[in-house]
Amino acid sequence: MCPPVEETPANGQANGTNGDNGHPGYSAVRSTPTKHVSPYQPVGDFLSNVSRFKIIESTLREGEQFANAYFDLDAKIKIAKALDEFGVDYIELTSPAASEQSRSDCEAICKLGLKAKILTHVRCSMADAKIAVETGVDGLDVVIGTSSYLREHSHGKDMTYIKNTALEVIEFVKSKGKEIRFSSEDSFRSDLVDLLSIYSAVDKVGVNRVGIADTVGCASPRQVYDLVRTLRGVVGCDIETHFHNDSGCAIANAYCALEAGATHVDTSVLGIGERNGITPLGGFMARMIVADRDYVLSKYNIKKLKDIEDLVADLVEVNVPFNNYITGFCAFTHKAGIHAKAILNNPSTYEIISPADFGMSRYVHFASRITGWNAIKSRADQLGLTMTDAEYKECTAEIKKMADIKKITLDDTDAIIRNFHHNQVHNTNKPLLPDLTKDEAEKLNQVDQKIESVPEKRQLDATVEADAEDRANKKTRSTAA
Ligand SMILES: [Zn+2]
């Protein structure tokens, strides 16, 4: 379901910044609280799990495969605790068979007593499984390549061998009282008959989940839907999914998998992982809060998202992308005049996600040539200045003019509004923006001359002058009284 965006007014603060989100020309705005029902209600489906999915968070496994990642135990503990506070269902760790440090880190994280279940990701072999069950994990995510590419060029095993090993490992792990998932690798380039036959076999011996992995990032949402839906008809156990983002479909694929009956989705913070990574936790939350806001809010502490992303970004020494879902610096910034006007009236017009749900603020960009007079009126209001509509329009025209000759900042815009207001009230002729260079002043002069020839501008001037006269008359009257 597409829930209404419940509006909580922006508080003018952006996660500790002073309300201008660190970017010149932007300012937090307050909007009128409104409730409205979105007309976009997706059709329900008895198979769909978009309202009851679970997250397997793999920053500490897939994320360790990110080119820049090096997590020591201290970093792993910080990430694990942050993910646990966020409320992820599972935390997946690198195989303890990878190295002695990986094994002891795995044990240390199991001892933290987190609410999230701890999994480790191991090859489908008895040797790995034996090491893993001794670490204290709640479950094992077992994986083996099933595509002809991997069978030929990676492990060199045939399907009969894979099936027999899988059954042996599953039986062993279950005998130790642990959860077990069996996953193919590169599932979308594996033979469908092979896949279904092995999944059916492991389902019969009581595996907890089977996993579908788009290891190379080639799958499209439609392919995902078809494969998961087919698999749903073959197995009774849960279905976990893992999507790489090489062709940009990782979030859409995760969503389609849930629609087709998958139950678990693998994510990592900022999507970090092998190559360009997997379904990002934040982007997945953005998708799911649009699908079922109540479920997301009831399960996950999404106000922690920005902190977790900042933590991981710091640890792997990358910046959070400008266009990141939810937390990118412009994710809730509105610039065009038409958008700003509508947002100021009712944020749902141009926002499907409420920034307040994530502890974020929305911004309206005032300092540009495409700003509108409603945005300027709102900014003047924040500055405690009142003008007539005609004056706001004239002031906006001055801002646009200035933005045509140079890149202006929020401070510049505020100065123009203040000086314009001063000139109207005191009938003075202060320069709207002091300290223009000679070149800028010349350009401004040329723009002025061009605009003088525009009839609408002359008309606007006349209205503003009439307003000013009216204001002067009122003043005289009140002074006389
Ligand atoms: Zn992967």
Boltz pocket constraint, residues with backbone or C-beta under 6 A from the ligand:
constraints:
  - pocket:
      binder: B
      contacts: [[A, 62], [A, 215], [A, 242], [A, 244], [A, 273], [A, 274], [A, 278]]
      max_distance: 6.0
